Each structure stands twice: as structure tokens, then as C-alpha cells.
């Protein structure tokens, strides 16, 4: 079966940017900057980009493009037993997108209800928790489905299927809209925010540098964490996307464009968010730090509340409500279907299944697996699973990849592949980053997270839900990854594995 190919380089770059620039750019990055010294945070952030983000994304692009396989196949071509290393990020991606669709379901509710005015002028906290989520008392009380969320989730999966069903052909067309439209929508939100009273104070608060934080080790760790998560690393996505490129494509240029475009979207989101929060703080007569929050609360409670305060009446409020939540949907949909594609590429490469069939199968399994996130306890389970898969699943995936490349395959071999085909050349510093800096940082993050969760159970949840959605889920990722790596392939043969086992030379 002939492998899919991107129609052109621009489609690949847009798809990679779309995967990296997701919901976290809108609700996590601005808060991380504000919390960690404003403009001063840009110093550790760019250090982290140069020493970890750029080296890792080049490594993942190179693995996929060189081997023309998704993550499991690419790692298996280094050494048979490393196929397990490739399945780990793919199954982690499966877990993430199963609940990511739930967040998309929330956003669909807000878009629809902006037209009807259901949340316009309402108490946004009450609307989110009681009208949309219909939240139960805790994770042990599922309470049935929140029907409106379930409808949004179904709509999300239908869209993802139609985007992916023709592979790179359909994705390459869709990303021109889903990647470029949120940039236009963000510009609309920025223009509105900076013209509001108090907006400049909000933006100053967002970026005002506090250089004293640079001596705080936690700030540097937050910078590395942000870079790792925001670039969709350790999920098998970038390996899968790069595998659909010709083997002689310019890797370094593609990687740099992806990294800095993603950062640009993050910074734009910060101006839109904090300009509006500055107006909100002035309107309420409170300090900005009392209205600035992180996570889903920022996107679904605080910012809608700020939109409710905009001058101009219900029509203006409704318009900017629609713009904001359509921005979230267009940012989110690229990340969602890229997570699915990580799985589709892995299974298609392994078993030689027809692409459209495997896409439908994977989406069906994801829909079933993610039903719990559409229940009235969905927010609790999403919170638990998100914490453990991000803090353990993805970090372990990144560690496994850097061990395979940095300590077995040897970084020079990969650098000797991507340098000749790239306009810019990287020196031996790249080897040091992949072999030492990145794995050390990731191992430190893993240990820090482990100590924190042992000392204080996450979120105050009881151990039952934490074992089911947390530690048990991580163990499950390992078990499924091992099982798939031990399953006999129906595709690979002697002609396909000419690159195997060269790492031991």
C-alpha cells in the first residue's frame, strides 16, 4: 500500500503548527507567563525552546521522515525492542484525545448558546457547572450524561472522521482554515481588548518583567514543561506527520517555523486574554491577580464573565462570545485530529489496514473510551486523567525516545541525516541536548511530580479514583504498549527493516 504524502510543504507545516497550537495556548501559556515573572519569563522560555523544544521536534521530524513510519515503526527500525518505546506515546495520545473531545463538547455548547443568549448576562460560573456540566458531587457519582456535552462530543468526532478519512489529502485542505482562522479571530479579540479601558494595565501585568524570579528554579522547570507540552512532543504526532513528507525535505526549517509559529499564537492569546481581564479588573475595582486564573476556569468562567461586561449590549457580547469560542474550537480541532492521526499511523503501519477503516475504528474506540467525560462527573475524571497522563505518560514517552536516539542509535547518525537536507546546519551541541540535557530535564520533572503526588494526593481526590484514572491508567498505557509491541506485524518484512539494529554499530 502506497504511503500517504502531503500535497505540499505548506500543508505539512500548517498541520504541525495546528497540532502544537491548541487549547493550552489560549488558557495555559498566558497564565504561566503572568505567574512566572511576566516578560522576564521569556528568558527561561526561549532557553528551553533552544535546548529542548527545537532539538526534540527536529528529532521527531527526523525519525518519521527518515523511516517513513509512525512512532512505533520508526523506533522499531532503530531496534526491534524499541517498538514498545514508540507505542507508549501513541497510547498516551489515545488517552489525551479521549478527554480532549469532552472539552470541545463544552466549547460547542458556548457557541450555540451565544446565539440564543443563554449565558449572556448570566453568572458564568453557575452556567458552566450547572447548565453545561450539570456537575455531580464527585468522581464516584457519574450521574448519567450531560446531554448537551454528549451532543458536542458526537459532533466533534464526526468532524474529526471527515477531516481524517482521506488522510493527508483531506487534512492538507482543512488545515488552511483551522490554522489560519484562529489567527484572524485572535486579531479581532486583540483589537477589541486593547481598546478597552484598563486594557494596558492588564497587558502590563501580563508582561511586566520581574527578573528576581530567574533565580527561582521552579520558573525554569515551568518553562521546560510548557515547551515540552505545547509542542505536542512525546505523543507520536510529529513523527507521524513527518512520515508523510519526502525523505529529502528540509527538516530544520520546518521545525523552526513550527516552533516559532506556535509561540506566536501563544503570545497573541496572552494579549487578547489579559487586555480583556484588565478591563474586567478595572470594571470590578479589584486587582488583576484576583481575576486572572488558569485552566478551564479561565476559558469557561472568567473570560466569558469578562465578555459579559463588554460595552455595546447583548449583540456585541454575543458576537465576541462566538468569536472567542470558535477560536477555541479551531485551535482545539487541529490538536484533536493530530492525536488521532498518531494512532492511525501506528496501527496502519503495523497491520497494513486500510486507512479509512482504521480511522473509523480508532475514532469509535475513542468515543466509547471517552464517554465517561460526558457524564456529570466528567470534569473530575478529566482533571485526574489529564494530570497523570501529562505529568507521567508524556514525560516517560519523551524519556524513552531520547534514550533510544541519544544512547543507542547515537545522535550523530540522525544529525548526519537531517543536516545535508536542511538549509541550516546544527553542530554537535544538538547531540548534547538529545543525549544529556533533555533526558535529564525530563527525568527531573518526573521525579518532582512523583514526590509531589506522593506527599499530597492530587486534587484532594480519594485513592480509588486516583488509582483508576491515574496510576492504573499509566499502568494500562504500559501494558497496552507492551502487548502491541509483541503482536506480530502483518506488514514488515525483510525489505522494510533494512535500517534495523544499526544502532549497535
C-alpha atoms as one frame of an Amber mdcrd trajectory, in Angstrom:
protein
   0.000   0.000   0.000   1.451   3.353  -1.060   2.094   5.710   1.838   0.188
   8.996   2.037   2.119  12.128   1.120   1.370  15.760   1.912   0.292  17.684
  -1.165   2.900  20.345  -0.410   5.255  21.526   2.288   2.885  24.271   3.465
   0.190  21.720   4.321   2.641  19.779   6.483   3.819  22.900   8.323   0.254
  24.092   8.907  -0.715  20.658  10.232   2.287  20.630  12.589   1.561  24.179
  13.771  -2.104  23.284  14.233  -1.202  20.297  16.381   1.148  22.359  18.554
  -1.095  25.425  18.860  -4.029  24.024  20.815  -6.282  24.929  23.705  -3.341
  25.230  26.090  -2.028  28.198  24.093  -5.165  30.135  24.980  -5.625  29.225
  28.624  -2.279  27.961  29.963   0.528  29.949  28.371  -0.700  33.472  29.288
  -1.190  32.437  32.912   2.226  30.717  33.074   3.891  33.899  31.779   1.990
  36.101  34.230   2.697  33.771  37.173   6.412  33.436  36.443   7.697  36.970
  36.144   5.908  38.345  33.071   8.399  39.470  30.432  11.274  38.000  32.447
   9.796  34.528  31.846  10.705  34.905  28.182  14.352  34.296  29.105  13.895
  30.754  30.528  11.178  30.117  27.925  13.496  30.769  24.984  16.347  28.921
  26.678  14.001  25.932  26.994  12.967  26.294  23.345  16.584  26.254  22.171
  17.862  23.495  24.463  14.812  21.195  24.478  11.929  22.192  22.212  13.839
  22.663  18.967  16.160  19.651  19.437  13.215  17.373  20.282  10.965  18.430
  17.421  13.873  18.023  14.986  14.476  14.552  16.426  10.810  13.583  15.962
  10.588  15.078  12.457  13.773  13.212  11.502  12.598   9.862  12.877   9.329
   9.992  10.958  10.703  11.387   7.719  13.757   9.098   7.572  11.904   5.886
   8.341   8.573   6.775   6.662   6.747   5.272   9.643   4.739   6.427  12.637
   6.274   6.354  16.132   6.139   2.551  16.713   7.589   1.704  13.302  10.251
   4.413  13.480  11.513   3.296  16.898  11.352  -0.363  15.814  13.665   0.433
  12.894  16.283   1.523  15.422  15.907  -1.720  17.356  13.099  -4.291  17.430
  12.526  -3.969  21.169  12.180  -0.203  20.900   8.793  -0.610  19.236   7.436
  -0.502  22.794   9.027   2.967  23.124   7.008   4.058  20.088   3.690   2.646
  21.240   3.918   4.393  24.622   3.458   7.942  23.200   0.799   6.704  20.769
  -1.333   5.164  23.537  -0.737   8.277  25.660  -2.122  10.305  22.751  -5.157
   7.969  22.689  -5.853   8.780  26.350  -5.458  12.531  25.830  -7.780  12.828
  22.856 -10.449  10.729  24.589 -10.985  13.599  27.049  -9.915  16.423  24.717
 -13.133  15.799  22.810 -15.037  16.468  26.041 -13.528  19.953  26.286 -14.506
  20.525  22.664 -18.026  19.481  23.635 -18.119  22.252  26.247 -16.999  24.825
  23.665 -19.756  23.770  21.233 -22.273  24.494  23.988 -20.960  28.021  24.456
 -21.005  28.756  20.720 -24.598  27.526  20.374 -25.755  29.361  23.495 -24.073
  32.598  22.420 -26.581  32.669  19.538 -29.509  32.120  21.905 -28.092  34.366
  24.628 -28.262  31.594  27.254 -25.035  32.607  29.007 -25.077  36.273  28.018
 -25.514  38.272  31.208 -25.668  35.112  33.333 -23.495  34.030  36.225 -20.859
  32.248  34.130 -19.694  30.015  36.963 -23.208  28.778  37.604 -23.813  28.403
  33.868 -20.669  26.303  33.342 -21.019  23.976  36.320 -24.791  23.617  36.464
 -26.116  24.288  32.955 -23.343  22.766  30.813 -21.658  20.166  33.022 -24.601
  19.552  35.374 -21.781  18.570  37.686 -22.215  15.819  40.270 -20.838  15.780
  43.808 -17.669  13.849  42.935 -15.981  11.326  40.604 -17.783   8.374  42.211
 -21.189   9.794  41.238 -21.362   9.619  37.444 -24.971  10.813  37.459 -25.689
   9.942  33.838 -24.766  12.046  30.812 -24.863  15.779  30.395 -26.808  15.554
  27.158 -25.593  18.860  25.710 -21.946  17.881  26.289 -22.545  14.462  24.725
 -24.009  16.113  21.619 -20.940  18.345  21.358 -18.640  15.325  21.707 -20.503
  13.420  18.972 -20.249  16.445  16.685 -16.511  16.676  17.387 -15.897  13.030
  16.477 -17.951  13.315  13.282 -15.851  16.301  12.212 -12.594  14.521  13.049
 -13.606  11.486  10.990 -14.417  13.571   7.908 -11.171  15.518   8.303  -9.071
  12.347   8.532 -10.940   9.913   6.292  -8.909  10.763   3.169  -5.632  11.054
   5.052  -3.217  13.832   4.142  -5.380  14.847   1.178  -8.296  15.982   3.364
  -6.142  17.153   6.291  -3.993  19.249   3.959  -7.080  21.148   2.803  -8.682
  21.575   6.220  -5.620  22.991   7.998  -5.625  26.054   5.769  -8.844  27.046
   7.527  -8.390  25.573  11.000  -4.885  27.018  11.474  -5.264  30.403   9.812
  -8.774  31.269  11.044  -7.893  31.311  14.772  -5.113  33.786  13.979  -7.650
  36.098  12.340 -10.081  35.594  15.222  -7.334  36.277  17.780  -6.516  39.536
  15.982 -10.182  40.540  16.316 -10.100  39.755  20.041  -6.804  41.628  20.489
  -8.145  44.721  18.715 -11.218  44.697  20.931  -9.239  44.094  24.124  -6.594
  46.800  23.648  -9.270  49.438  23.012 -10.977  48.760  26.368 -10.394  50.894
  29.489  -7.860  49.168  31.731  -6.501  47.007  28.914  -2.997  48.473  29.048
  -2.801  47.749  32.776  -3.768  44.143  32.057  -1.157  43.746  29.329   1.492
  45.395  31.506   0.588  42.965  34.270   0.925  40.102  31.796   4.384  41.107
  30.547   5.846  43.350  33.273   9.263  41.792  33.925  10.237  40.615  37.386
  13.835  39.493  36.930  14.109  38.300  40.515  12.188  35.143  39.518  15.110
  33.988  37.366  16.827  32.711  40.492  13.797  30.519  41.247  14.441  27.004
  39.937  10.677  26.345  39.669  10.354  29.060  36.996  12.893  27.284  34.796
  11.141  23.960  35.284   7.817  25.592  34.320   9.475  26.909  31.166  10.695
  23.447  30.152   7.312  21.912  30.989   5.482  24.498  28.890   7.768  23.995
  25.898   7.506  20.197  26.041   3.714  20.097  26.298   2.862  22.939  23.929
   4.824  21.457  21.000   2.910  18.147  21.124   6.133  16.271  21.904   6.127
  12.734  23.261   2.754  11.965  21.626   3.892  10.413  18.358   2.182  13.205
  16.398   5.210  14.914  14.885   6.749  11.562  13.946   3.532  10.536  12.173
   3.109  13.844  10.339   6.762  13.909   9.217   6.461  10.352   7.892   4.193
  11.692   5.130   6.940  14.013   3.850   9.503  13.139   1.144  12.720  11.834
   2.691  14.750  14.815   1.441  12.546  17.598   2.885  14.205  20.420   4.832
  13.757  19.332   8.454  15.391  22.185  10.361  13.484  24.923   8.531  10.196
  23.093   9.016  10.914  22.627  12.709  11.861  26.278  13.302   8.755  27.555
  11.532   6.567  25.213  13.586   8.167  26.186  16.900   8.049  29.940  16.430
   4.585  29.980  14.859   3.307  28.075  17.890   4.977  30.582  20.230   3.458
  33.442  18.245  -0.061  32.063  18.732   0.644  31.724  22.456   1.753  35.349
  22.797  -1.206  36.602  20.774  -3.554  34.738  23.091  -1.956  36.460  26.069
  -2.663  39.936  24.674  -6.289  39.020  23.965  -6.817  37.429  27.383  -5.025
  39.910  29.647  -6.202  43.006  27.825  -9.770  41.913  28.495  -9.004  40.856
  32.072  -7.511  44.310  32.680 -10.817  45.837  31.660 -12.662  43.356  33.854
 -10.488  44.183  36.870 -11.000  47.913  36.398 -14.737  47.418  35.935 -14.952
  45.469  39.201 -12.460  47.632  41.071 -10.235  44.689  42.031  -6.561  43.811
  41.373  -5.871  41.879  38.177  -4.436  38.919  40.067  -7.887  38.371  41.588
  -9.439  37.787  38.168  -6.519  36.015  36.467  -6.900  32.247  36.664  -5.524
  29.233  34.804  -7.010  26.211  33.069 -10.615  25.554  32.163 -11.775  28.168
  34.671 -10.130  30.910  32.618 -11.691  29.794  29.331 -15.160  28.787  30.533
 -15.826  31.014  33.563 -13.513  34.027  33.869 -13.213  35.077  30.225 -16.940
  34.642  29.453 -17.611  36.786  32.521 -15.268  39.429  31.076 -17.073  39.205
  27.729 -20.370  39.762  29.556 -19.015  43.097  30.796 -18.138  44.421  27.334
 -19.890  47.648  26.360 -22.332  47.552  23.450 -25.178  45.377  24.652 -26.194
  41.751  24.008 -25.380  41.788  20.278 -21.771  42.881  20.844 -21.370  40.484
  23.769 -22.825  37.639  21.706 -20.535  38.420  18.769 -17.351  38.376  20.832
 -18.567  35.304  22.701 -18.922  33.484  19.390 -15.512  34.726  18.191 -13.775
  33.530  21.372 -15.291  30.059  21.468 -14.939  29.489  17.735 -11.272  30.397
  18.283 -11.070  27.681  20.942 -12.774  25.175  18.634 -10.458  25.895  15.705
  -7.407  25.753  17.969  -8.643  22.524  19.523  -9.763  20.605  16.449  -6.254
  20.509  14.905  -4.753  19.133  18.094  -7.586  16.608  18.397  -7.292  15.106
  14.929  -3.488  15.103  15.132  -3.710  12.979  18.291  -5.981  10.578  16.419
  -3.585  10.519  13.462  -0.773   9.432  15.795  -2.815   6.284  16.480  -3.988
   5.798  12.905  -0.411   5.933  11.585   0.808   3.484  14.228  -1.871   0.874
  13.560  -1.844   1.344   9.794   1.934   0.851   9.642   1.860  -2.157  11.944
  -1.025  -4.113  10.489  -1.335  -2.755   6.938  -5.022  -1.968   7.485  -6.883
   0.262   5.071  -6.571   3.875   6.241 -10.237   4.832   6.257 -11.182   1.616
   8.061  -8.597   2.088  10.802  -9.594   5.761  11.178 -13.226   4.799  11.794
 -12.189   2.006  14.173  -9.887   4.241  16.237 -12.494   7.023  16.444 -15.183
   4.544  17.521 -12.927   3.207  20.280 -12.066   6.739  21.371 -15.718   7.724
  21.528 -16.513   4.734  23.739 -13.445   5.275  25.946 -14.288   8.958  26.352
 -17.952   8.573  27.296 -17.098   8.988  30.984 -16.033  12.565  30.243 -19.545
  13.356  29.025 -21.115  12.287  32.296 -21.959  14.673  35.119 -18.726  13.577
  36.796 -16.786  14.167  33.579 -14.864  17.206  34.841 -13.482  15.277  37.816
 -12.292  12.375  35.675 -10.870  14.739  33.075  -8.923  16.542  35.798  -7.494
  13.302  37.194  -6.602  11.693  33.859  -5.156  14.926  32.455  -2.881  15.344
  35.475  -1.440  11.840  35.343  -1.100  11.445  31.580   0.628  14.828  31.216
   2.873  14.521  34.253   3.811  10.863  33.739   2.632   9.450  30.405   4.075
  12.140  28.134   7.242  12.659  30.142   8.011   8.922  30.133   7.388   8.896
  26.373   9.909  11.697  25.882  12.475   9.932  28.076  12.087   6.677  26.125
  12.550   8.459  22.792  15.705  10.283  23.909  17.168   7.086  25.348  16.589
   5.274  22.045  18.119   8.037  19.927  20.659   9.524  22.335  22.095   6.373
  23.850  21.528   3.580  21.337  21.074   4.973  17.833  23.563   7.778  18.589
  22.565  11.397  17.798  25.307  11.813  15.164  23.565   9.311  12.894  20.356
  11.313  12.910  22.214  14.625  12.581  24.079  13.254   9.580  20.666  12.611
   8.044  18.928  15.954   8.636  21.891  18.340   8.152  22.589  17.533   4.466
  18.932  18.006   3.505  18.419  21.206   5.546  19.300  24.793   4.665  20.586
  25.464   8.183  23.041  23.072   9.840  23.225  22.078  13.501  26.502  21.337
  15.236  27.382  18.803  17.881  25.530  20.861  20.505  22.364  19.139  19.225
  23.853  15.768  20.221  24.473  17.064  23.756  20.902  18.326  24.069  19.397
  14.994  22.971  21.788  12.767  24.907  22.083  14.688  28.158  20.062  17.904
  28.626  16.596  16.799  27.505  16.521  13.394  29.285  17.955  14.938  32.481
  15.303  17.679  32.472  12.518  15.168  31.794  13.737  12.773  34.494  13.877
  15.679  36.956  10.305  16.655  36.020   9.176  13.059  36.503  10.785  12.786
  39.947   9.449  16.172  41.047   5.921  15.235  40.018   6.184  11.850  41.703
   7.361  13.343  45.005   4.586  15.959  44.916   1.856  13.369  44.292   3.169
  11.019  46.978   3.290  13.801  49.550  -0.100  15.287  48.639  -2.691  13.245
  46.700  -3.605  15.238  43.622  -6.655  17.472  43.873  -7.749  16.016  47.193
  -9.373  13.075  45.394  -9.676   9.759  47.220  -7.310   6.959  46.244  -9.979
   4.958  44.373 -10.439   7.466  41.506  -6.719   8.262  41.530  -5.852   4.601
  41.000  -8.489   4.129  38.315  -7.880   7.330  36.351  -4.302   7.942  37.449
  -1.787   5.260  38.386  -3.966   2.493  36.961  -4.272   4.380  33.695  -0.478
   4.810  33.463  -0.003   1.084  34.105  -2.621   0.432  31.415  -0.674   2.561
  28.912   2.386   0.415  29.592   0.512  -2.890  29.331  -1.223  -1.974  26.042
   2.034  -0.628  24.598   3.870  -3.830  25.500   1.095  -6.028  24.093   1.072
  -4.149  20.774   4.867  -4.274  20.528   4.753  -8.052  20.967   1.986  -8.563
  18.416   3.183  -9.983  15.114   3.150  -7.423  12.343   1.320  -8.211   9.126
   3.328  -5.694   7.160   7.039  -5.523   7.960   9.290  -7.881   6.073  12.984
  -8.094   5.310  12.778  -5.319   2.724  11.145  -2.965   5.214  13.632  -3.335
   8.025  16.950  -2.688   6.365  17.669   0.023   8.933  17.083  -2.241  11.955
  19.749  -2.811  14.569  22.262  -0.380  13.076  22.395   1.471  16.406  24.678
  -1.117  17.909  27.491  -0.498  15.422
